[in-house]
Amino acid sequence: MSKHGPHSHDGDADGCARTARLTPGRRAVLDILTREARAIGAYEMIDMLKGADGRRPAPIQVYRALDFLVDQGLAHRLASRNAYMACGHKHGAREPVAFLICETCGRVEEATSGPLAADLKSVAAAHKFDARAEIIEIAGRCAACAA
């Protein structure tokens, strides 16, 4: 699980990208992602957001909140897991991010790399491609599971 630094949930998000206005629903989703410090699927998130009365939010509400958090750079979507996690690093909105995903224990580490960024920029430029997002998912075994 990625270790997450503190995020300001007061409307000025200091996590990974630009300033964001957080509604109570968005704030609740970000709070869970930050507290859990792991990748969480939308339907698991819905169960976690269940109110004291047992009512769950509609899936579309949760997906909209997650999409907003991703757009603001406060969360990342792991396509291979169809799950989301809070951003664990302070990096630029267009800086490449690599996720190291352990296939044994499910641990996910977020990493950035200057050389990787330069290589990806070079590849995109060679194809005259303007990349909006550069997200790499690397599957394998973490050090603890490989030992």
C-alpha positions as CSV (number, residue, x, y, z in Angstrom):
1,M,0.0,0.0,0.0
2,S,1.2,3.4,-0.9
3,K,2.0,5.7,2.0
4,H,0.1,8.9,1.6
5,G,1.2,12.3,2.9
6,P,-1.4,14.6,4.3
7,H,-4.0,16.1,2.0
8,S,-5.8,19.2,2.9
9,H,-9.5,18.5,2.6
10,D,-10.5,22.1,3.2
11,G,-11.0,22.9,-0.5
12,D,-7.3,23.6,-1.2
13,A,-5.9,20.2,-2.1
14,D,-2.1,20.1,-1.6
15,G,-1.7,16.5,-2.7
16,C,-0.7,16.1,-6.3
17,A,-2.2,18.7,-8.4
18,R,-4.4,21.8,-8.6
19,T,-6.7,23.3,-6.1
20,A,-10.0,21.5,-5.8
21,R,-13.4,22.4,-4.2
22,L,-14.5,19.3,-2.3
23,T,-18.2,18.7,-1.8
24,P,-19.1,16.6,1.3
25,G,-19.4,13.5,-1.0
26,R,-16.1,14.1,-2.7
27,R,-14.5,14.7,0.7
28,A,-15.9,11.5,2.1
29,V,-14.5,9.5,-0.8
30,L,-11.1,11.1,-0.6
31,D,-11.0,10.6,3.2
32,I,-11.7,6.9,2.7
33,L,-9.0,6.6,0.0
34,T,-6.5,8.4,2.2
35,R,-7.4,6.5,5.4
36,E,-7.3,3.0,3.7
37,A,-4.0,3.7,1.8
38,R,-4.8,1.0,-0.7
39,A,-6.6,0.5,-4.0
40,I,-10.3,0.4,-3.6
41,G,-13.0,-0.5,-6.1
42,A,-16.1,1.7,-6.6
43,Y,-18.5,-0.9,-5.2
44,E,-16.3,-1.5,-2.1
45,M,-16.3,2.3,-1.7
46,I,-20.1,2.3,-1.9
47,D,-20.2,-0.2,1.0
48,M,-17.8,1.9,3.0
49,L,-19.9,5.0,2.5
50,K,-23.0,3.3,3.8
51,G,-24.8,5.6,6.3
52,A,-25.9,4.8,9.8
53,D,-29.4,4.2,8.4
54,G,-28.0,1.5,6.0
55,R,-28.5,3.6,2.9
56,R,-25.7,3.5,0.3
57,P,-25.0,6.2,-2.2
58,A,-25.9,5.6,-5.9
59,P,-23.0,4.2,-7.9
60,I,-23.1,7.2,-10.3
61,Q,-22.4,9.5,-7.3
62,V,-19.4,7.6,-6.3
63,Y,-18.0,7.3,-9.8
64,R,-18.5,11.0,-10.3
65,A,-16.6,11.7,-7.1
66,L,-13.8,9.4,-8.1
67,D,-13.6,10.9,-11.6
68,F,-13.4,14.4,-10.1
69,L,-10.6,13.3,-7.7
70,V,-8.7,11.7,-10.5
71,D,-9.1,14.8,-12.7
72,Q,-7.8,17.0,-9.8
73,G,-4.8,14.8,-9.3
74,L,-5.9,13.7,-5.8
75,A,-6.4,10.1,-6.8
76,H,-5.3,7.6,-9.4
77,R,-7.2,4.9,-11.2
78,L,-5.5,1.5,-11.5
79,A,-7.0,0.2,-14.8
80,S,-5.8,-3.4,-14.3
81,R,-7.6,-3.5,-10.9
82,N,-10.5,-1.2,-11.8
83,A,-9.7,0.4,-8.5
84,Y,-8.7,3.8,-7.1
85,M,-6.2,5.1,-4.6
86,A,-5.3,8.4,-3.1
87,C,-2.3,10.1,-4.7
88,G,0.8,9.3,-2.5
89,H,3.3,11.7,-4.0
90,K,3.5,15.4,-4.8
91,H,4.1,15.3,-8.5
92,G,3.1,17.3,-11.5
93,A,-0.3,16.7,-13.1
94,R,1.4,15.5,-16.3
95,E,4.3,13.7,-14.7
96,P,4.4,10.0,-15.4
97,V,3.5,7.7,-12.5
98,A,4.4,4.0,-12.2
99,F,2.5,1.7,-10.0
100,L,4.3,-1.4,-8.7
101,I,1.5,-3.9,-8.1
102,C,2.2,-7.1,-6.1
103,E,0.3,-10.0,-7.5
104,T,0.7,-11.9,-4.3
105,C,-0.4,-9.6,-1.5
106,G,-2.0,-6.8,-3.5
107,R,0.4,-4.1,-2.2
108,V,0.6,-1.1,-4.5
109,E,3.5,1.4,-4.5
110,E,3.4,4.7,-6.4
111,A,6.7,5.8,-8.0
112,T,8.0,8.6,-10.2
113,S,11.2,8.7,-12.1
114,G,13.0,11.5,-14.0
115,P,14.6,9.2,-16.5
116,L,11.3,7.4,-17.1
117,A,9.6,10.8,-17.7
118,A,12.3,11.8,-20.2
119,D,12.0,8.5,-22.1
120,L,8.2,8.7,-22.3
121,K,8.4,12.3,-23.5
122,S,10.8,11.2,-26.2
123,V,8.6,8.3,-27.3
124,A,5.5,10.6,-27.5
125,A,7.5,13.4,-29.3
126,A,8.8,10.8,-31.9
127,H,5.2,10.0,-32.8
128,K,4.0,13.7,-32.6
129,F,1.7,12.6,-29.8
130,D,0.6,15.0,-27.0
131,A,0.2,12.7,-24.0
132,R,-2.4,13.8,-21.4
133,A,-1.6,11.1,-18.9
134,E,1.3,8.7,-18.5
135,I,0.4,5.9,-16.1
136,I,2.3,2.6,-16.1
137,E,1.2,-0.4,-14.1
138,I,4.0,-3.0,-13.3
139,A,2.8,-6.3,-12.0
140,G,5.1,-8.6,-10.1
141,R,6.0,-9.4,-6.5
142,C,7.0,-7.0,-3.8
143,A,10.2,-7.5,-1.8
144,A,8.3,-9.0,1.2
145,C,6.5,-11.6,-1.0
146,A,9.7,-12.4,-3.0
147,A,11.6,-13.2,0.1
